[in-house]
Amino acid sequence: MAEVGMKNVVAQEQAGKPTLHASPQLGAWLQAVGGSLAFTTYQSGRLFLLSPADDGQTLALERILGSAMGLAVGADYLWVANQQQIWRFADTGPRELGGRHYDAVYLPRQGYLLGGCDAHDILADVQFLGRRHELLFVNTRFSCIAALDAHYNFRPVWRPGFISALAPEDRCHLNGMGQRDGELAFATLCGRYDTAMGWREMKSGGGCVVDVPSGETLCSGLSMPHSPRWHDGKLWLLNSGDGDLGYVDAAGRFNSVYQCPGFARGLCFVDGYAVVGLSKLRPNTFASGLNIKERLESQNIRETCGLLVIDPRSGKSVHWLTLEGPVTELYDVAFLPGTTKPYTPGFSEPDLHRALFRLPETEFAVSLSECPPGE
């Protein structure tokens, strides 16, 4: 799918394609902070790159990547997880494509088949217990945090103290993790249960955030918490079942800063602002008993799928993006600093998928398209 320019509304005529609506100044804000946003759509299997145009519009690039979930961004890479796979996209540098200049082109270079792990949050280039890990992922089905392994599906590195054994039973719905100063530090889970799917017994009020190194509970009484993030000396997270963005204070209390018009999941901070992903509630029993369902209905608030840019200092939303059509849920959002013109072909456009060679005593790239065919 080609890039789409947005002013206030983007209309897409193709059947089955999402329609995006952007606030008037979202593109200008992205230009001002000097970067772009990446976000994933979980069940509809999409990765979006959201960037500023030179004329102040907002550009959106859509790619199909399976049940895209966790994101991790570095200086020259973009990791994307889905329920059964994790892919590393390498930034191959600036390039002219189709008459347009891009300052980062992300190509898939490395993939891991995890199997039925139901991977959620991911962290790249992170330390834990004195060891550096290229990537860690939340292995929700096996109730642990795991590392990639060249031979096995995964290598477990941490699990909550109450989980007695690793089993494919999603016992506590461990879903989120966060780092502090480059160290794995926090994890969120939906219930302290050690039985298969036990967390579903108490979706509202049974969740907590855990200090990973010590195993101590930092905050409890949460409702399906997600996305723990350390920012400006505070632990922030999304109390998703209540639809709240907030932080945990020194006494272990969750303090709500903003009530969202949807199931909040996916969080990053950009220049002091919180960017929050929103999902609509599923039309089944999953949302039953959640406070957000009752709040939205009682206040006659329409459920929203999209992004909110929130100023946590004022508790107000300053920019937004909404999605209509087949996309009803988001999972993660990440900021691409210094990249205002990103591009990825996903798994399409074979002419862009060129091998790079590093030759002895010489460092340069060789494109297969530049090599004559073998005799």
N, C-alpha and C positions, 0 to 999 in steps of 0.2 A: 504494500500500500504506500502510495506517495505521501509526502508531507502535506499537511493541511494547515492553511493559515486561518487564524481566528481573530475576529474583533470581539464582538459581544457574543456571537453565535456562530457555530460551525454546523452547516447542514450537509449531511452525506446521503446521497440518494440511493446508494447501493443497499440492497436488501441484506439484512443480517449484520450490517456495520454499525458500530456505536456512533452516536452523535455527541459532540463535545461542545460545551458552552463555557466560555472563559469570561472572568470579570475584566472590565476595560483596561485596567492597569497591570494585569498579571505579567504580560510580556515585558513591559517597561521595568517592573520590579526585578524580574530575572536578569535583565540587562544590567540593572544597577548593582545587583549583588554579584554579577560576573559568573554566572553558571547556568546549569540546566537541571531539570528534575527527571528522574527515572521512577516509574511506578509499575507495579504488577497487579494483575486482575484475577488471580487465583482461578476460580472455576471456569472463566471464559478463556483462560490460557494466553493472555496477552502481556507483552511488555510495551510500555509507552515511553518515549523520550519527549519531554516537553521543554521547548527552548524559545528564546526571544528572536524575533525577526528584526531586521534593521529599521523597519518602519513602525516598531512598537507593537505589532501584532504578536500573537502567541502561535508557535508552530508545534504540531504534534506528529510524531512518527510512531506507527503501530506495527508490531511484529508478533507473530504467533509462536509461542515457545512452550507449549504444554501448560500444565497447571502452575504457571509462574508464581512463585511465592517470595522467599527471602532474597534480599539484594545486599551486595557488599561492593564498595567502591574504593579504588586506590588510584595512585598516580597514573598508572598505565593499564588498568584492568577494570573489568566489571564482571562480578560473579552473579549468576542467576540460578536459583534453586527451584525445582518443582518437587512434586511428591516423591518421585522415583529417581530423579537425576539432578546433577549439579554441573553447570557449564561455566567455564572461564572464557570470557571475551577479552581479547587483547586490544588495547588502543594502538593501532598501527600507524598513527600519526596523521597529519594534515593531508588532504587529498581533494582534487577537483573531480566531481562526479556530476554528470548531466548538466554541466554548466554552472554548478554551484560549488562554493568552497566550504569544506567542512574542516573544523580544527581537531576533530577526533573521529576516527572510524573504528568501531568495535567489531572485531571478527571472532567467531567461535574458534578457539584453538585447543581446548582441552575439555574432556567430558568424563564424568564418573557416573556409572550406573549403580545406584544404591539399592534398587529393589524397593519393596514396600515399606519404606521407613517413614513416609509422610513427613519429609523434611520441611521445617518452618523457617525460623530465623537463621541467618548465617553471619559469621564474622571471619574476616580475612586478616592474615598477618597479625595474629594475636598470641599473647603469651598466656600460659597456664602452668602453674607449678614448676616454673623455671624452664619450660620448654616452649619453643616457638612453633606455632602451627600455621601452615599455609592457609588452612580453612577449617573452621569448626562449624558444625550445624546441629540444630535442635532436632533430634531424632524422636519425634513425638510418639510414634507407634511403639517404640521400645523404651520410652520414659527416661531418656538420657540425653546428654550432650556428647556428640561423637566427632571424631576426626576422620578425614579421608584416609583410605588405605589402598595401596596398590594391588593387594591380593584379595582382601575380603570386602564385603559390602560396607563395613564401617568398623571403626575401632573406638569403643566407648572410653571417654575420659572423665565423665562425672555423671552421677545420678543423685536424686534427692535421697536423704538418709532413710526415709521411710519405705523406699522401693526395695523390696526384698530380693527381686530377681529381674533380669532382663528378659522380657517376654513381649511378643507382638500384640499387646493388649491395650495400649493407650490408657494406662491406669490413672494418670493424674492430669492428662492433657498439658504436659510441659510444652510450651509453644514459643516463648520469647527468651532472648538473652541479650546482655549488653556488656560493654567493656568500659573500663575506667583506666585512663593513662596506658592504654595498650594491653591491659590485662583483663582476661575474662573475669567478670565481677558479679553479674546479676542474672537471675532467671525468673521467669513468671510461669505459674501453673494455675490450673483452674480448680484443683481440689486435692487435698492430702489423702489420697486413696491408694490402696495397694491391691486392688482387684480390677479385673477387666472392665474398662469403661466406667469405673467407679465414680469419676468426677461428675458424671451427668446427674448424680443424685442431688447435687447442690450447686447448680450453676451460678446462682445468685448468692453472694456472700461467702462462698467457699474458697475463693481464690487467694493467692498470696504472691509476694515477691520475696525471693530468697537471696541471701548473700552466698555466692557460690563457694569461695574459699573456706568459709567457716561452717556453712550449712545452716546458719541461723536464719529465722524468718524475720525480715525487716518490716513487713507490713502485711496484715491479714484482713479478712473481712471484705475482700475485693470480689468483684463480679466479672469473671472471665478476663482477667488482666492480660495485656499484650504490650509489646514494644518498650521494654525498659531501656532508658537512655540517660546517660550522665551528661549534664549540661549546666554550666555556670555554678558548679559546686552543689548541685542538687540532683537527686534521682527522680527523673520524670518517667511517667508511664501513662498508658491509656487504660482506664477502668471501663473496658469495652461494654460490658453488660449494662452499665449505667450511662454509657455514651460520654464519659468525662475525660478531659485532659487535665492532669494534675501532677503534683509532686509529693514525695514522702518526706515529712519533716523529721527532726531529730528524735521526736517521741514515737516515731513509727506510725504516724497518722497520715492518711491520704488526704490531700488538700486539693479540691477541685478548682481549676482556674477557668474552664470553659466547658459548657454543655453542648455537645455536638448533635446535629440533626440526623444521626445515623450511628451504626455500630462502628466505633472508632478502632482502627487497626492499621498500623504503619505510621512511623513517626521519625522525623529528622529535624534538626535545628539548622537554620540558615541565617546568619547575621543577627542572631538574637530572636528570630521568629521561629515558631513551631509550625512545621508543615505536617498535617494530619490527614491520613487516608480515611475515607468514609465508605461504609457498605450499607446497602439496604438489608433489612431483616429477611431471613428466608421464610417463604410462605409455607412453613410446616411447623412441627412442634418444637423445633430447635429454639425458637425465640420465646416460647412460653415460659412464664415465670421471671423473665428479665425485666428489670425496672425501666429500661429504655423503651420497651414496647408500650408499657403503661403510660410513661411520660409523654411520648410522642402522640399517642392516641388522645390522652386527656387534654393536651394543649393544642390539638389539631395541627400538629407540625408534620409536614410532608417528609418522608424518609428520603435521604439523599445519598447518592453514590458519587464520589469525586474526591477532591482535595480542598482543604481549608488552610489558608495561611493565617496564623493567629499570633497576635502580639500578646505574650503571656504577662507583660507588664501592665497592660490596660485591660486584659481579658476580652479583647474584641477581635473579630475576624476582619482582616484587611484586604484579602484577595481570595478568589475561589475558582474552582473548576468543577463542573458537573458533567456526568456521563449518563446518557440515556440509550436505551436499546438493549442489546444482549449482555452488556456489562452491568452487573448489579453488585459486585463485590470487588474490593481492593484488598491486597494483603500488605505490601510494603512500599515505602517511598524512600528515595535516597537522593542526595545532592551531588552533582558532578561539578566540583569547583574548577573555575578557570576554563570551562568548556561551554561555549555559548552556541556552537554549531555542531552538535553530535550527529552521528549517523551509524546505523548498523544494518546490514542486509539480513540479519537473522540467519536462517539456514537456506535462504534463497540466493539468487544472483551468483551463480557459480564463478563468473569471471572475476569476482572480488575475492574469492577464496584461494589465495595464492600462497604457496609454501615459501617460507623464509629460511634461507640457509646461512649458517655462520661457518665460514671456512677458516682453516688454520692460519694463524698469523695475519689474517685479514678480517676486517669487520665491515661487511656490507650485505645488503639484502639482494637476493636474486629472485626475480619473479618467474614462475613457470611460463608465463605468457611470453617472456623474453628469451626462452630457451628453445632452440630448434628441436623438432621431434626426432626421436631415435630412428635409426635406419632399420 
